[in-house]
Amino acid sequence: MTRARGGNNQWQEYTYNADGQRTRRKINGAETWQIYGMDGELLAEYAAGASVNLTYRVEGQMVVTNQPSAPREERTRFRLTPQGKLILEFGGVESQYVRAS
């Protein structure tokens, strides 16, 4: 089911991933995201666009975080470019971040 009208006459829309897990729920315009663990268990739900706060520490050139989507420590190699970009490398994939103005 991807769309239904609820008991209070509100539209409810759902999005699923390839494993059949619901990843988004939208009720009367309010969207919620679902995050699943490696074993398929629901770990968290977040309002769409909400900030997710991580705790972290720096060990040498590694950022160590407690990930909400994987309740264990994650170690990510990082570097700062001369232009001030933060480059994180995780699983061989680099992500670039710039400081918000």
N, C-alpha and C positions, 0 to 999 in steps of 0.2 A: 504494500500500500504506500503510495507516495503523496496522496492528498485525501483529506476527509473533512467533513464538517462536524465539529465537536458538539457536545450536549448543550453548550451555551451559544450555539449557532456561529462559532468562530471557525475560520478555516485553519486547518492544521496540515502543514506540509512537511514531508520527511525526505531525506537524502540518505542513501546507503552506499557503502563501499563494496568492492568486489567480493568480500567475504560475507556480505549480507548484514553487516553491522550498521546500525543507524549512526550516521556521522553528523547530521544536522537536523534540528527540529525547529520549525517556524510556526508559532501560534499567534495569530492576530498581529503579525508583523514583528514580533519579538523572536529573535533567532538564538538558539543554543547549540553549541558544538559539543560532541562527545569524543573523548580520547580513550583509546584502548591499549592494553599492554600486549606484550609479545605472545601471551597465551590466550588472547581474545577477551580478557576480562576488562570491564569498564573501569577506568581509573579515575576519570574526572569529567565534569561538565563545566563549560564556561559560556558566559554570555558572549555572543559574537562581538568582536572588537575589544573585548576586555583585556586588560594587561595581565600577564602572568608573571609573578615575581619568583625569581630563583635565588637561592642562597648559593654563594660561591666563595672560593678562595683561590689564590694564585700560588702555584708551586713552580718556580722557574718559568718556563715558557708554556705552562699548561694551566688552563682554567678548569677547576674541578667544581662541578655543580651537582645539585640534587634535583634531577629532572622530574617534573610532575607527571610526564607521560611515560616515565620509566623509573620506578621508585628505587633507584640505586645511583651510585655515583657515576658520573660521566666525566671522562678526561678529554679535553679538547685542546689541541695545540693552537697557539695564536701568535700573531705578530702585528705590529703597527707599521704602517707605511709612512714615508716622509710626508705624504699628503694628509696624514691623520686618519686614514681608514683603518678599521680593525678587521683583520682577516682571521677567521676561525676555520680550522681544518678538522673535520670529523669524518672518519671512515673514508679518507682519501678525497673528500669533496670539500672545496673551499667555499665559504660564504663571506661576503663583504658587508661591513656595516659602517655607516657614517654617523657622526654625532648630530643629534637633532638640534636645530637652531633655537 
